[in-house]
Amino acid sequence: MEEQYEAEIQQLCEEIAMLEAEKENYEREVSLHYGQYLHSILGVMVEDDLRNKQDIAKLMDEIEKMEKNLARQIRLNKINLTGCCTKTIEKSKTKVVQQYQLTGHCYHVSFNVDFIITEEQEDDSLMRKVTNLNVVVDGQDFTDISSLLSRVEETNSLLLLFKTLESFSENCEHRSKTFQHFKKKYPDIVSLPEGGLSALMLIQSPKLKGCAMCILWDTDVTLEGEIRPKVELLMKMPDEALRMDSNDTVGNAPKYFQNLLNAVGTETAIECIIKTVLV
């Protein structure tokens, strides 16, 4: 019985050896017949991998350049886009209609802009048209620019919008820094009752109860987008002081202030007014 098992084991070992030999012969034949094709395929795969890496490197380089260009544009015009959404409404061989939604801010003025751009291929030229422009501006100075925004929406003029938004926001930022400067320099006299971004600065001496001067710095915006700062002096005096003012100094003060503005500029004129309270 034991001899029979040994014979069967020997036979299995011989079959395994024969199968392994056949496997080696088969692999050798495959290598001989298809080795060249496999080598070519591997070569193509390596080339594709290299090409993909080059494409990725090129794409990353383009992204880096775009980021630098965007950062440069932000430094130049101070308009910082924080969001951009697009939706394709219509697309054909000759016409593409896309809806855009932009959000961002310029200094402290935030904005949300919606519009549609239609691109149509006519012969050898590509025509672009902006329609359905809608603008929402968030800021304390909205009333100063509301008329212009209505015109922008009527004319669908993105150029007028962003050009004016930059100048308008820059003027508001300059006003805010000027007011903050005087508040810091004369903390006992100057106050900003409506906050650092408001158009109002109050000048009042603790020694002169009931007497106050206000600097009102508004911004006129024409329908053509021209920015015209309007700085005025407003006087508040007790009735008794007004009755004693025989030369109408208080009544003429706003006119004198305008003359001073024209002669020495806004900052110097305001400081001159503040110093009259220090006397």
SVG drawing of the C-alpha trace seen along z (x, -y; Angstrom):
<svg xmlns="http://www.w3.org/2000/svg" viewBox="-32 -143 44 145">
<polyline fill="none" stroke="black" stroke-width="0.4" points="0.0,0.0 2.8,-2.3 4.6,-1.6 1.4,-2.5 1.3,-5.9 4.9,-6.6 4.3,-5.7 1.4,-8.1 3.4,-10.9 6.2,-10.3 3.8,-10.5 2.3,-13.9 5.8,-15.3 6.6,-14.3 3.4,-16.0 4.2,-19.2 7.6,-19.2 6.2,-18.8 3.6,-21.6 6.4,-24.0 8.4,-23.1 5.4,-23.8 4.9,-27.1 8.5,-28.2 8.2,-27.3 5.0,-29.2 6.4,-32.3 9.5,-32.1 7.3,-31.9 5.2,-34.8 8.3,-36.8 9.7,-36.0 6.5,-36.7 5.0,-39.6 8.1,-41.1 8.5,-43.7 4.8,-44.8 5.0,-44.8 8.1,-47.0 6.4,-49.4 3.3,-49.5 5.5,-50.2 7.3,-52.9 4.0,-54.6 2.9,-54.4 6.1,-56.0 5.8,-58.7 2.2,-59.4 3.2,-59.6 6.0,-62.0 3.7,-64.1 1.0,-64.2 3.7,-65.4 4.7,-68.1 1.1,-69.1 0.5,-69.3 3.7,-71.4 2.6,-73.7 -0.9,-74.0 0.6,-74.8 2.8,-77.4 -0.2,-79.0 -2.1,-79.0 0.8,-80.7 1.0,-83.4 -2.8,-84.0 -2.6,-84.3 0.3,-86.8 -1.7,-88.8 -4.8,-88.8 -2.7,-90.0 -1.3,-92.7 -4.8,-93.8 -5.9,-93.9 -3.0,-96.1 -3.7,-98.4 -7.4,-98.9 -8.1,-97.6 -11.1,-95.5 -10.9,-92.1 -13.2,-89.4 -14.1,-86.9 -16.5,-84.8 -17.4,-84.0 -20.2,-81.7 -21.0,-81.0 -24.0,-79.1 -24.3,-78.3 -27.8,-79.1 -27.5,-78.4 -24.7,-76.9 -24.5,-76.2 -21.9,-76.4 -22.4,-80.1 -23.8,-81.3 -23.0,-81.0 -25.0,-82.6 -23.6,-82.6 -24.8,-84.0 -22.3,-85.4 -22.4,-86.3 -19.5,-88.2 -19.0,-89.1 -16.2,-91.1 -15.2,-94.3 -13.2,-97.5 -11.8,-98.9 -14.8,-98.7 -17.5,-98.7 -18.9,-95.3 -20.7,-94.5 -22.6,-91.7 -22.9,-91.9 -25.1,-89.7 -25.1,-89.9 -25.4,-87.8 -22.8,-87.7 -23.9,-86.6 -21.2,-85.7 -22.2,-85.3 -20.0,-84.3 -20.7,-86.5 -18.5,-85.6 -14.9,-86.1 -15.8,-88.3 -16.9,-87.4 -19.6,-89.7 -20.0,-90.1 -22.9,-91.8 -23.7,-92.3 -27.3,-92.3 -29.5,-92.0 -26.9,-93.8 -27.9,-94.0 -25.8,-95.6 -26.1,-95.5 -23.7,-97.6 -23.4,-97.3 -22.1,-100.3 -23.0,-103.4 -22.5,-105.6 -24.9,-103.7 -27.2,-106.8 -24.3,-108.7 -23.9,-106.2 -27.4,-105.0 -28.2,-107.2 -25.1,-106.0 -25.9,-102.4 -29.3,-102.9 -27.6,-104.3 -25.1,-101.4 -28.0,-98.9 -29.8,-100.8 -26.8,-100.9 -25.3,-97.5 -21.9,-99.1 -19.5,-97.0 -16.6,-99.3 -18.5,-102.3 -19.4,-100.3 -15.9,-99.1 -14.2,-102.4 -16.5,-104.4 -16.5,-101.9 -12.7,-102.1 -12.7,-106.0 -15.7,-106.1 -14.3,-103.6 -10.9,-105.3 -12.5,-108.6 -14.4,-106.9 -11.2,-105.3 -9.4,-108.6 -12.2,-110.3 -12.1,-107.5 -8.3,-107.7 -8.5,-111.5 -11.2,-111.5 -9.4,-108.7 -6.2,-110.8 -7.8,-113.8 -9.6,-111.7 -6.3,-110.2 -4.5,-113.5 -7.2,-115.5 -9.1,-112.8 -10.6,-115.4 -12.1,-117.5 -12.8,-115.3 -15.3,-112.5 -17.0,-110.3 -20.6,-109.8 -21.7,-107.6 -18.5,-105.5 -15.2,-105.6 -16.8,-105.0 -19.4,-107.7 -19.4,-111.1 -19.6,-113.1 -16.9,-114.4 -17.8,-116.4 -15.5,-119.1 -16.4,-120.2 -14.4,-121.7 -15.3,-120.5 -14.8,-124.2 -17.5,-125.5 -20.8,-123.8 -23.4,-123.8 -21.0,-124.9 -20.0,-122.4 -18.8,-122.3 -19.4,-119.4 -17.4,-118.4 -19.8,-116.8 -17.9,-115.0 -20.2,-113.7 -19.5,-112.4 -21.2,-113.6 -21.2,-111.0 -22.2,-112.2 -24.0,-109.9 -20.8,-109.8 -19.0,-108.3 -17.1,-111.4 -16.3,-111.6 -16.6,-115.0 -16.0,-115.2 -18.2,-117.7 -16.8,-118.9 -18.9,-121.3 -18.7,-123.0 -21.9,-123.0 -22.2,-125.2 -24.2,-124.6 -24.2,-127.5 -26.5,-128.4 -29.1,-131.1 -27.3,-133.4 -24.0,-133.1 -25.9,-133.8 -27.5,-137.0 -24.0,-138.2 -22.6,-137.5 -23.1,-141.0 -20.7,-140.4 -22.5,-137.1 -19.2,-135.2 -21.1,-132.0 -23.3,-132.4 -20.3,-133.2 -18.1,-130.4 -19.2,-127.8 -18.3,-130.2 -14.9,-131.1 -14.3,-127.3 -15.0,-126.8 -12.5,-129.5 -9.9,-127.9 -10.6,-124.5 -9.8,-126.0 -6.7,-127.6 -5.0,-125.0 -6.8,-121.6 -9.1,-119.5 -6.7,-118.2 -5.1,-121.6 -8.5,-123.3 -10.0,-120.9 -7.0,-121.2 -7.3,-125.0 -10.9,-124.7 -9.9,-122.3 -7.2,-124.7 -9.8,-127.5 -11.3,-125.4 -8.0,-125.0 -7.5,-128.8"/>
</svg>
